[in-house]
């Protein structure tokens, strides 16, 4: 389960760590924890769309890079 307020955190590293905890602990996922965490983040970015400020969008995009680093994917 995603922690409440995870997408409002200011630190990309904290967002990534929270999503990693959620994905690693989930029993309901159908793919790898990395793909699950990245999907949650991408889904939020796409749903928020134009309502995201440039600073928040940049922060969330940086969280993707942090996730990749946490899972050793690049």
PDB file with one MODEL, atoms N, CA, C and O in Angstrom:
MODEL        1
ATOM      1  N   UNK A   1       0.840  -1.180   0.000  1.00  0.00           N
ATOM      2  CA  UNK A   1       0.000   0.000   0.000  1.00  0.00           C
ATOM      3  C   UNK A   1       0.887   1.247   0.000  1.00  0.00           C
ATOM      4  O   UNK A   1       1.895   1.304   0.705  1.00  0.00           O
ATOM      5  N   UNK A   2       0.508   2.220  -0.781  1.00  0.00           N
ATOM      6  CA  UNK A   2       1.271   3.456  -0.861  1.00  0.00           C
ATOM      7  C   UNK A   2       1.046   4.274   0.400  1.00  0.00           C
ATOM      8  O   UNK A   2      -0.077   4.403   0.888  1.00  0.00           O
ATOM      9  N   UNK A   3       2.144   4.824   0.917  1.00  0.00           N
ATOM     10  CA  UNK A   3       2.046   5.661   2.104  1.00  0.00           C
ATOM     11  C   UNK A   3       1.304   6.949   1.764  1.00  0.00           C
ATOM     12  O   UNK A   3       1.527   7.512   0.692  1.00  0.00           O
ATOM     13  N   UNK A   4       0.436   7.428   2.638  1.00  0.00           N
ATOM     14  CA  UNK A   4      -0.275   8.685   2.376  1.00  0.00           C
ATOM     15  C   UNK A   4       0.703   9.853   2.219  1.00  0.00           C
ATOM     16  O   UNK A   4       1.655   9.986   2.988  1.00  0.00           O
ATOM     17  N   UNK A   5       0.457  10.684   1.228  1.00  0.00           N
ATOM     18  CA  UNK A   5       1.267  11.876   1.017  1.00  0.00           C
ATOM     19  C   UNK A   5       2.608  11.650   0.350  1.00  0.00           C
ATOM     20  O   UNK A   5       3.430  12.564   0.290  1.00  0.00           O
ATOM     21  N   UNK A   6       2.842  10.451  -0.149  1.00  0.00           N
ATOM     22  CA  UNK A   6       4.153  10.150  -0.732  1.00  0.00           C
ATOM     23  C   UNK A   6       4.491  11.080  -1.903  1.00  0.00           C
ATOM     24  O   UNK A   6       5.646  11.476  -2.060  1.00  0.00           O
ATOM     25  N   UNK A   7       3.517  11.423  -2.708  1.00  0.00           N
ATOM     26  CA  UNK A   7       3.797  12.246  -3.883  1.00  0.00           C
ATOM     27  C   UNK A   7       3.932  13.729  -3.550  1.00  0.00           C
ATOM     28  O   UNK A   7       4.269  14.532  -4.419  1.00  0.00           O
ATOM     29  N   UNK A   8       3.674  14.089  -2.313  1.00  0.00           N
ATOM     30  CA  UNK A   8       3.839  15.485  -1.907  1.00  0.00           C
ATOM     31  C   UNK A   8       5.166  15.716  -1.196  1.00  0.00           C
ATOM     32  O   UNK A   8       5.487  16.848  -0.837  1.00  0.00           O
ATOM     33  N   UNK A   9       5.936  14.657  -0.990  1.00  0.00           N
ATOM     34  CA  UNK A   9       7.252  14.818  -0.373  1.00  0.00           C
ATOM     35  C   UNK A   9       8.136  15.670  -1.270  1.00  0.00           C
ATOM     36  O   UNK A   9       8.004  15.632  -2.494  1.00  0.00           O
ATOM     37  N   UNK A  10       9.028  16.429  -0.673  1.00  0.00           N
ATOM     38  CA  UNK A  10       9.876  17.335  -1.456  1.00  0.00           C
ATOM     39  C   UNK A  10      11.119  16.660  -2.001  1.00  0.00           C
ATOM     40  O   UNK A  10      11.640  17.071  -3.038  1.00  0.00           O
ATOM     41  N   UNK A  11      11.595  15.647  -1.330  1.00  0.00           N
ATOM     42  CA  UNK A  11      12.834  14.996  -1.728  1.00  0.00           C
ATOM     43  C   UNK A  11      12.562  13.845  -2.702  1.00  0.00           C
ATOM     44  O   UNK A  11      11.809  12.930  -2.369  1.00  0.00           O
ATOM     45  N   UNK A  12      13.164  13.874  -3.909  1.00  0.00           N
ATOM     46  CA  UNK A  12      13.001  12.750  -4.837  1.00  0.00           C
ATOM     47  C   UNK A  12      13.463  11.428  -4.222  1.00  0.00           C
ATOM     48  O   UNK A  12      12.875  10.378  -4.479  1.00  0.00           O
ATOM     49  N   UNK A  13      14.511  11.487  -3.413  1.00  0.00           N
ATOM     50  CA  UNK A  13      15.029  10.280  -2.760  1.00  0.00           C
ATOM     51  C   UNK A  13      13.988   9.700  -1.807  1.00  0.00           C
ATOM     52  O   UNK A  13      13.798   8.485  -1.767  1.00  0.00           O
ATOM     53  N   UNK A  14      13.308  10.559  -1.036  1.00  0.00           N
ATOM     54  CA  UNK A  14      12.287  10.092  -0.097  1.00  0.00           C
ATOM     55  C   UNK A  14      11.091   9.499  -0.835  1.00  0.00           C
ATOM     56  O   UNK A  14      10.523   8.498  -0.399  1.00  0.00           O
ATOM     57  N   UNK A  15      10.707  10.115  -1.953  1.00  0.00           N
ATOM     58  CA  UNK A  15       9.615   9.581  -2.766  1.00  0.00           C
ATOM     59  C   UNK A  15       9.983   8.192  -3.263  1.00  0.00           C
ATOM     60  O   UNK A  15       9.194   7.253  -3.155  1.00  0.00           O
ATOM     61  N   UNK A  16      11.194   8.067  -3.810  1.00  0.00           N
ATOM     62  CA  UNK A  16      11.651   6.787  -4.345  1.00  0.00           C
ATOM     63  C   UNK A  16      11.729   5.714  -3.262  1.00  0.00           C
ATOM     64  O   UNK A  16      11.317   4.576  -3.485  1.00  0.00           O
ATOM     65  N   UNK A  17      12.249   6.067  -2.106  1.00  0.00           N
ATOM     66  CA  UNK A  17      12.349   5.094  -1.011  1.00  0.00           C
ATOM     67  C   UNK A  17      10.971   4.622  -0.556  1.00  0.00           C
ATOM     68  O   UNK A  17      10.778   3.440  -0.273  1.00  0.00           O
ATOM     69  N   UNK A  18      10.026   5.536  -0.487  1.00  0.00           N
ATOM     70  CA  UNK A  18       8.673   5.181  -0.079  1.00  0.00           C
ATOM     71  C   UNK A  18       8.019   4.250  -1.100  1.00  0.00           C
ATOM     72  O   UNK A  18       7.387   3.260  -0.731  1.00  0.00           O
ATOM     73  N   UNK A  19       8.176   4.573  -2.381  1.00  0.00           N
ATOM     74  CA  UNK A  19       7.607   3.719  -3.423  1.00  0.00           C
ATOM     75  C   UNK A  19       8.279   2.345  -3.438  1.00  0.00           C
ATOM     76  O   UNK A  19       7.623   1.332  -3.679  1.00  0.00           O
ATOM     77  N   UNK A  20       9.577   2.316  -3.182  1.00  0.00           N
ATOM     78  CA  UNK A  20      10.299   1.042  -3.128  1.00  0.00           C
ATOM     79  C   UNK A  20       9.763   0.181  -1.979  1.00  0.00           C
ATOM     80  O   UNK A  20       9.534  -1.017  -2.151  1.00  0.00           O
ATOM     81  N   UNK A  21       9.564   0.795  -0.808  1.00  0.00           N
ATOM     82  CA  UNK A  21       8.998   0.044   0.322  1.00  0.00           C
ATOM     83  C   UNK A  21       7.624  -0.522  -0.036  1.00  0.00           C
ATOM     84  O   UNK A  21       7.316  -1.674   0.272  1.00  0.00           O
ATOM     85  N   UNK A  22       6.805   0.302  -0.688  1.00  0.00           N
ATOM     86  CA  UNK A  22       5.457  -0.131  -1.057  1.00  0.00           C
ATOM     87  C   UNK A  22       5.503  -1.285  -2.054  1.00  0.00           C
ATOM     88  O   UNK A  22       4.790  -2.276  -1.901  1.00  0.00           O
ATOM     89  N   UNK A  23       6.344  -1.147  -3.071  1.00  0.00           N
ATOM     90  CA  UNK A  23       6.418  -2.176  -4.109  1.00  0.00           C
ATOM     91  C   UNK A  23       7.028  -3.471  -3.574  1.00  0.00           C
ATOM     92  O   UNK A  23       6.553  -4.562  -3.888  1.00  0.00           O
ATOM     93  N   UNK A  24       8.076  -3.349  -2.769  1.00  0.00           N
ATOM     94  CA  UNK A  24       8.720  -4.550  -2.219  1.00  0.00           C
ATOM     95  C   UNK A  24       7.795  -5.311  -1.276  1.00  0.00           C
ATOM     96  O   UNK A  24       7.863  -6.537  -1.198  1.00  0.00           O
ATOM     97  N   UNK A  25       6.941  -4.600  -0.567  1.00  0.00           N
ATOM     98  CA  UNK A  25       6.055  -5.238   0.397  1.00  0.00           C
ATOM     99  C   UNK A  25       4.731  -5.703  -0.166  1.00  0.00           C
ATOM    100  O   UNK A  25       3.967  -6.374   0.526  1.00  0.00           O
ATOM    101  N   UNK A  26       4.447  -5.360  -1.402  1.00  0.00           N
ATOM    102  CA  UNK A  26       3.157  -5.690  -1.991  1.00  0.00           C
ATOM    103  C   UNK A  26       3.068  -7.161  -2.390  1.00  0.00           C
ATOM    104  O   UNK A  26       3.994  -7.715  -2.983  1.00  0.00           O
ATOM    105  N   UNK A  27       1.957  -7.772  -2.059  1.00  0.00           N
ATOM    106  CA  UNK A  27       1.703  -9.156  -2.464  1.00  0.00           C
ATOM    107  C   UNK A  27       0.825  -9.208  -3.711  1.00  0.00           C
ATOM    108  O   UNK A  27       0.658 -10.272  -4.306  1.00  0.00           O
ATOM    109  N   UNK A  28       0.266  -8.071  -4.109  1.00  0.00           N
ATOM    110  CA  UNK A  28      -0.718  -8.054  -5.194  1.00  0.00           C
ATOM    111  C   UNK A  28      -0.127  -7.652  -6.537  1.00  0.00           C
ATOM    112  O   UNK A  28      -0.861  -7.547  -7.520  1.00  0.00           O
ATOM    113  N   UNK A  29       1.173  -7.425  -6.604  1.00  0.00           N
ATOM    114  CA  UNK A  29       1.740  -6.955  -7.866  1.00  0.00           C
ATOM    115  C   UNK A  29       1.898  -8.106  -8.856  1.00  0.00           C
ATOM    116  O   UNK A  29       2.056  -9.266  -8.476  1.00  0.00           O
ATOM    117  N   UNK A  30       1.850  -7.746 -10.127  1.00  0.00           N
ATOM    118  CA  UNK A  30       1.944  -8.755 -11.185  1.00  0.00           C
ATOM    119  C   UNK A  30       3.281  -8.700 -11.915  1.00  0.00           C
ATOM    120  O   UNK A  30       3.551  -9.537 -12.777  1.00  0.00           O
ATOM    121  N   UNK A  31       4.111  -7.733 -11.582  1.00  0.00           N
ATOM    122  CA  UNK A  31       5.414  -7.616 -12.216  1.00  0.00           C
ATOM    123  C   UNK A  31       6.475  -7.430 -11.134  1.00  0.00           C
ATOM    124  O   UNK A  31       6.191  -7.579  -9.945  1.00  0.00           O
ATOM    125  N   UNK A  32       7.689  -7.108 -11.550  1.00  0.00           N
ATOM    126  CA  UNK A  32       8.774  -6.931 -10.584  1.00  0.00           C
ATOM    127  C   UNK A  32       8.507  -5.708  -9.708  1.00  0.00           C
ATOM    128  O   UNK A  32       7.758  -4.812 -10.098  1.00  0.00           O
ATOM    129  N   UNK A  33       9.117  -5.674  -8.530  1.00  0.00           N
ATOM    130  CA  UNK A  33       8.946  -4.497  -7.660  1.00  0.00           C
ATOM    131  C   UNK A  33       9.367  -3.199  -8.347  1.00  0.00           C
ATOM    132  O   UNK A  33       8.719  -2.167  -8.172  1.00  0.00           O
ATOM    133  N   UNK A  34      10.448  -3.245  -9.128  1.00  0.00           N
ATOM    134  CA  UNK A  34      10.894  -2.044  -9.837  1.00  0.00           C
ATOM    135  C   UNK A  34       9.822  -1.531 -10.786  1.00  0.00           C
ATOM    136  O   UNK A  34       9.495  -0.345 -10.777  1.00  0.00           O
ATOM    137  N   UNK A  35       9.280  -2.418 -11.599  1.00  0.00           N
ATOM    138  CA  UNK A  35       8.247  -2.008 -12.560  1.00  0.00           C
ATOM    139  C   UNK A  35       6.995  -1.519 -11.845  1.00  0.00           C
ATOM    140  O   UNK A  35       6.345  -0.579 -12.302  1.00  0.00           O
ATOM    141  N   UNK A  36       6.661  -2.140 -10.749  1.00  0.00           N
ATOM    142  CA  UNK A  36       5.490  -1.727  -9.985  1.00  0.00           C
ATOM    143  C   UNK A  36       5.680  -0.310  -9.428  1.00  0.00           C
ATOM    144  O   UNK A  36       4.786   0.529  -9.543  1.00  0.00           O
ATOM    145  N   UNK A  37       6.842  -0.049  -8.827  1.00  0.00           N
ATOM    146  CA  UNK A  37       7.119   1.272  -8.263  1.00  0.00           C
ATOM    147  C   UNK A  37       7.147   2.342  -9.355  1.00  0.00           C
ATOM    148  O   UNK A  37       6.599   3.431  -9.182  1.00  0.00           O
ATOM    149  N   UNK A  38       7.783   2.027 -10.469  1.00  0.00           N
ATOM    150  CA  UNK A  38       7.868   2.985 -11.568  1.00  0.00           C
ATOM    151  C   UNK A  38       6.474   3.244 -12.148  1.00  0.00           C
ATOM    152  O   UNK A  38       6.161   4.370 -12.532  1.00  0.00           O
ATOM    153  N   UNK A  39       5.655   2.223 -12.209  1.00  0.00           N
ATOM    154  CA  UNK A  39       4.289   2.388 -12.723  1.00  0.00           C
ATOM    155  C   UNK A  39       3.462   3.296 -11.819  1.00  0.00           C
ATOM    156  O   UNK A  39       2.700   4.129 -12.308  1.00  0.00           O
ATOM    157  N   UNK A  40       3.607   3.142 -10.506  1.00  0.00           N
ATOM    158  CA  UNK A  40       2.876   4.003  -9.580  1.00  0.00           C
ATOM    159  C   UNK A  40       3.257   5.470  -9.787  1.00  0.00           C
ATOM    160  O   UNK A  40       2.398   6.351  -9.804  1.00  0.00           O
ATOM    161  N   UNK A  41       4.546   5.713  -9.942  1.00  0.00           N
ATOM    162  CA  UNK A  41       5.036   7.075 -10.116  1.00  0.00           C
ATOM    163  C   UNK A  41       4.589   7.652 -11.456  1.00  0.00           C
ATOM    164  O   UNK A  41       4.123   8.790 -11.519  1.00  0.00           O
ATOM    165  N   UNK A  42       4.726   6.884 -12.509  1.00  0.00           N
ATOM    166  CA  UNK A  42       4.314   7.343 -13.841  1.00  0.00           C
ATOM    167  C   UNK A  42       2.818   7.593 -13.896  1.00  0.00           C
ATOM    168  O   UNK A  42       2.372   8.576 -14.488  1.00  0.00           O
ATOM    169  N   UNK A  43       2.039   6.710 -13.282  1.00  0.00           N
ATOM    170  CA  UNK A  43       0.591   6.883 -13.255  1.00  0.00           C
ATOM    171  C   UNK A  43       0.228   8.200 -12.578  1.00  0.00           C
ATOM    172  O   UNK A  43      -0.621   8.938 -13.078  1.00  0.00           O
ATOM    173  N   UNK A  44       0.861   8.501 -11.445  1.00  0.00           N
ATOM    174  CA  UNK A  44       0.572   9.744 -10.738  1.00  0.00           C
ATOM    175  C   UNK A  44       0.934  10.955 -11.599  1.00  0.00           C
ATOM    176  O   UNK A  44       0.155  11.903 -11.692  1.00  0.00           O
ATOM    177  N   UNK A  45       2.100  10.929 -12.222  1.00  0.00           N
ATOM    178  CA  UNK A  45       2.525  12.054 -13.067  1.00  0.00           C
ATOM    179  C   UNK A  45       1.537  12.261 -14.214  1.00  0.00           C
ATOM    180  O   UNK A  45       1.161  13.393 -14.520  1.00  0.00           O
ATOM    181  N   UNK A  46       1.124  11.176 -14.840  1.00  0.00           N
ATOM    182  CA  UNK A  46       0.193  11.286 -15.974  1.00  0.00           C
ATOM    183  C   UNK A  46      -1.182  11.776 -15.532  1.00  0.00           C
ATOM    184  O   UNK A  46      -1.811  12.568 -16.234  1.00  0.00           O
ATOM    185  N   UNK A  47      -1.652  11.316 -14.382  1.00  0.00           N
ATOM    186  CA  UNK A  47      -2.977  11.733 -13.903  1.00  0.00           C
ATOM    187  C   UNK A  47      -2.979  13.193 -13.467  1.00  0.00           C
ATOM    188  O   UNK A  47      -3.966  13.900 -13.666  1.00  0.00           O
ATOM    189  N   UNK A  48      -1.882  13.644 -12.875  1.00  0.00           N
ATOM    190  CA  UNK A  48      -1.805  15.043 -12.426  1.00  0.00           C
ATOM    191  C   UNK A  48      -1.677  15.981 -13.620  1.00  0.00           C
ATOM    192  O   UNK A  48      -2.177  17.106 -13.591  1.00  0.00           O
ATOM    193  N   UNK A  49      -1.012  15.518 -14.658  1.00  0.00           N
ATOM    194  CA  UNK A  49      -0.916  16.248 -15.912  1.00  0.00           C
ATOM    195  C   UNK A  49      -0.491  17.692 -15.798  1.00  0.00           C
ATOM    196  O   UNK A  49       0.523  18.013 -15.180  1.00  0.00           O
ATOM    197  N   UNK A  50      -1.281  18.556 -16.403  1.00  0.00           N
ATOM    198  CA  UNK A  50      -0.960  19.979 -16.456  1.00  0.00           C
ATOM    199  C   UNK A  50      -1.130  20.666 -15.110  1.00  0.00           C
ATOM    200  O   UNK A  50      -0.711  21.812 -14.944  1.00  0.00           O
ATOM    201  N   UNK A  51      -1.729  19.993 -14.160  1.00  0.00           N
ATOM    202  CA  UNK A  51      -1.915  20.568 -12.836  1.00  0.00           C
ATOM    203  C   UNK A  51      -0.636  20.600 -11.999  1.00  0.00           C
ATOM    204  O   UNK A  51      -0.588  21.248 -10.953  1.00  0.00           O
ATOM    205  N   UNK A  52       0.395  19.900 -12.463  1.00  0.00           N
ATOM    206  CA  UNK A  52       1.666  19.894 -11.736  1.00  0.00           C
ATOM    207  C   UNK A  52       2.477  21.135 -12.084  1.00  0.00           C
ATOM    208  O   UNK A  52       2.586  21.512 -13.251  1.00  0.00           O
ATOM    209  N   UNK A  53       3.034  21.753 -11.079  1.00  0.00           N
ATOM    210  CA  UNK A  53       3.932  22.882 -11.342  1.00  0.00           C
ATOM    211  C   UNK A  53       5.222  22.321 -11.938  1.00  0.00           C
ATOM    212  O   UNK A  53       5.541  21.150 -11.731  1.00  0.00           O
ATOM    213  N   UNK A  54       5.956  23.135 -12.666  1.00  0.00           N
ATOM    214  CA  UNK A  54       7.224  22.667 -13.243  1.00  0.00           C
ATOM    215  C   UNK A  54       8.197  22.137 -12.183  1.00  0.00           C
ATOM    216  O   UNK A  54       8.928  21.178 -12.430  1.00  0.00           O
ATOM    217  N   UNK A  55       8.201  22.756 -11.020  1.00  0.00           N
ATOM    218  CA  UNK A  55       9.099  22.315  -9.950  1.00  0.00           C
ATOM    219  C   UNK A  55       8.684  20.935  -9.442  1.00  0.00           C
ATOM    220  O   UNK A  55       9.532  20.065  -9.242  1.00  0.00           O
ATOM    221  N   UNK A  56       7.375  20.732  -9.234  1.00  0.00           N
ATOM    222  CA  UNK A  56       6.897  19.434  -8.742  1.00  0.00           C
ATOM    223  C   UNK A  56       7.140  18.342  -9.779  1.00  0.00           C
ATOM    224  O   UNK A  56       7.542  17.229  -9.440  1.00  0.00           O
ATOM    225  N   UNK A  57       6.890  18.675 -11.058  1.00  0.00           N
ATOM    226  CA  UNK A  57       7.101  17.673 -12.106  1.00  0.00           C
ATOM    227  C   UNK A  57       8.575  17.276 -12.167  1.00  0.00           C
ATOM    228  O   UNK A  57       8.898  16.096 -12.298  1.00  0.00           O
ATOM    229  N   UNK A  58       9.459  18.255 -12.073  1.00  0.00           N
ATOM    230  CA  UNK A  58      10.895  17.972 -12.091  1.00  0.00           C
ATOM    231  C   UNK A  58      11.272  17.082 -10.908  1.00  0.00           C
ATOM    232  O   UNK A  58      12.059  16.146 -11.053  1.00  0.00           O
ATOM    233  N   UNK A  59      10.713  17.376  -9.754  1.00  0.00           N
ATOM    234  CA  UNK A  59      10.948  16.600  -8.550  1.00  0.00           C
ATOM    235  C   UNK A  59      10.513  15.140  -8.743  1.00  0.00           C
ATOM    236  O   UNK A  59      11.235  14.214  -8.374  1.00  0.00           O
ATOM    237  N   UNK A  60       9.345  14.955  -9.316  1.00  0.00           N
ATOM    238  CA  UNK A  60       8.832  13.602  -9.546  1.00  0.00           C
ATOM    239  C   UNK A  60       9.644  12.872 -10.617  1.00  0.00           C
ATOM    240  O   UNK A  60       9.869  11.667 -10.511  1.00  0.00           O
ATOM    241  N   UNK A  61      10.079  13.591 -11.637  1.00  0.00           N
ATOM    242  CA  UNK A  61      10.921  12.973 -12.664  1.00  0.00           C
ATOM    243  C   UNK A  61      12.263  12.553 -12.074  1.00  0.00           C
ATOM    244  O   UNK A  61      12.812  11.518 -12.453  1.00  0.00           O
ATOM    245  N   UNK A  62      12.791  13.348 -11.151  1.00  0.00           N
ATOM    246  CA  UNK A  62      14.038  12.981 -10.479  1.00  0.00           C
ATOM    247  C   UNK A  62      13.843  11.748  -9.604  1.00  0.00           C
ATOM    248  O   UNK A  62      14.773  10.966  -9.407  1.00  0.00           O
ATOM    249  N   UNK A  63      12.643  11.580  -9.085  1.00  0.00           N
ATOM    250  CA  UNK A  63      12.339  10.390  -8.280  1.00  0.00           C
ATOM    251  C   UNK A  63      12.445   9.127  -9.144  1.00  0.00           C
ATOM    252  O   UNK A  63      12.806   8.064  -8.639  1.00  0.00           O
ATOM    253  N   UNK A  64      12.137   9.234 -10.427  1.00  0.00           N
ATOM    254  CA  UNK A  64      12.309   8.093 -11.335  1.00  0.00           C
ATOM    255  C   UNK A  64      13.777   7.683 -11.394  1.00  0.00           C
ATOM    256  O   UNK A  64      14.105   6.497 -11.340  1.00  0.00           O
ATOM    257  N   UNK A  65      14.661   8.683 -11.508  1.00  0.00           N
ATOM    258  CA  UNK A  65      16.095   8.392 -11.528  1.00  0.00           C
ATOM    259  C   UNK A  65      16.545   7.755 -10.218  1.00  0.00           C
ATOM    260  O   UNK A  65      17.374   6.845 -10.214  1.00  0.00           O
ATOM    261  N   UNK A  66      15.996   8.235  -9.115  1.00  0.00           N
ATOM    262  CA  UNK A  66      16.331   7.659  -7.804  1.00  0.00           C
ATOM    263  C   UNK A  66      15.871   6.204  -7.723  1.00  0.00           C
ATOM    264  O   UNK A  66      16.584   5.356  -7.187  1.00  0.00           O
ATOM    265  N   UNK A  67      14.683   5.914  -8.254  1.00  0.00           N
ATOM    266  CA  UNK A  67      14.194   4.529  -8.265  1.00  0.00           C
ATOM    267  C   UNK A  67      15.128   3.631  -9.075  1.00  0.00           C
ATOM    268  O   UNK A  67      15.469   2.525  -8.654  1.00  0.00           O
ATOM    269  N   UNK A  68      15.530   4.119 -10.231  1.00  0.00           N
ATOM    270  CA  UNK A  68      16.442   3.339 -11.063  1.00  0.00           C
ATOM    271  C   UNK A  68      17.735   3.038 -10.293  1.00  0.00           C
ATOM    272  O   UNK A  68      18.253   1.923 -10.346  1.00  0.00           O
ATOM    273  N   UNK A  69      18.237   4.035  -9.588  1.00  0.00           N
ATOM    274  CA  UNK A  69      19.464   3.832  -8.813  1.00  0.00           C
ATOM    275  C   UNK A  69      19.254   2.835  -7.667  1.00  0.00           C
ATOM    276  O   UNK A  69      20.106   1.983  -7.415  1.00  0.00           O
ATOM    277  N   UNK A  70      18.128   2.946  -6.984  1.00  0.00           N
ATOM    278  CA  UNK A  70      17.831   2.045  -5.867  1.00  0.00           C
ATOM    279  C   UNK A  70      17.748   0.580  -6.310  1.00  0.00           C
ATOM    280  O   UNK A  70      18.150  -0.327  -5.582  1.00  0.00           O
ATOM    281  N   UNK A  71      17.219   0.372  -7.519  1.00  0.00           N
ATOM    282  CA  UNK A  71      17.067  -0.991  -8.033  1.00  0.00           C
ATOM    283  C   UNK A  71      18.222  -1.406  -8.924  1.00  0.00           C
ATOM    284  O   UNK A  71      18.203  -2.506  -9.475  1.00  0.00           O
ATOM    285  N   UNK A  72      19.231  -0.552  -9.082  1.00  0.00           N
ATOM    286  CA  UNK A  72      20.391  -0.890  -9.903  1.00  0.00           C
ATOM    287  C   UNK A  72      20.061  -1.027 -11.372  1.00  0.00           C
ATOM    288  O   UNK A  72      20.607  -1.889 -12.061  1.00  0.00           O
ATOM    289  N   UNK A  73      19.167  -0.175 -11.855  1.00  0.00           N
ATOM    290  CA  UNK A  73      18.714  -0.262 -13.253  1.00  0.00           C
ATOM    291  C   UNK A  73      19.263   0.871 -14.102  1.00  0.00           C
ATOM    292  O   UNK A  73      18.571   1.337 -15.007  1.00  0.00           O
ATOM    293  N   UNK A  74      20.432   1.312 -13.855  1.00  0.00           N
ATOM    294  CA  UNK A  74      20.962   2.346 -14.740  1.00  0.00           C
ATOM    295  C   UNK A  74      21.707   3.325 -13.995  1.00  0.00           C
ATOM    296  O   UNK A  74      22.230   4.276 -14.576  1.00  0.00           O
TER     297      UNK A  74
ENDMDL
END
